[in-house]
């Protein structure tokens, strides 16, 4: 039992990121599905809206629960938010281009394309958050 506790403590950040990464991906996918499939909004617009929703959700959960970052000043908070959004826009660019390629060119189902794209985006976002945004 002690070994499991040590293992958890040693990998707590990664486990938390996985949990909140899954939740962020769910937010992204549900918002995309609602706009794309239910409301029949053009897939790139639906994708942009889903990215925006997931960025907002991810910032607050990553800051508080994953990387446990505490901004002492409003300026520090704004800096983290700006960096977070900047790097998420890089992965959003990948997301948009992937969707354009998978749906527009390769004719994939939009929901399948969204799911495939999100797998890579989760890894990109962890790397950016860990090494550039919420670094200790």
C-alpha positions, 0 to 999 in steps of 0.5 A: 500500500505504501508503494502505491501511495509513493507511486501516486505522489511521484506521478500526481501531476501526470495523473491529474493532467490525464484526468483534467485532460480527459475532461477538457477533451470531453468539453471540446468534443461535446461542444464540437458535437453540439455545434457540428452535429446537433446544430449543423454549424459548419465544422470549422466554426464548430471546431473554433468554438469548441477550442475556445470553450476547452481553452477556458476550461483547461486554463482554470483546471490546469492552473489550480489542480494540475500544476497548482500555480498560485499567482500572487499578483494580477500581473502574474495571473495575466501573464500565465493566462496570456502564455496559456492562450498563446501556446493553446493557439499553437495547438489550436492551429494544429487542430484546425489544420488537422480537421481541414485535412481529415474532413475537407480533403480525406472526407472523414466523419467530423466526429471521428476526425475530432477525436483523432485530432484531440489525441495529439493535441492533449500531448502538445498541450501538456508539453507546453503547459509543463515546460513553458506556462506553469513551470516552477 
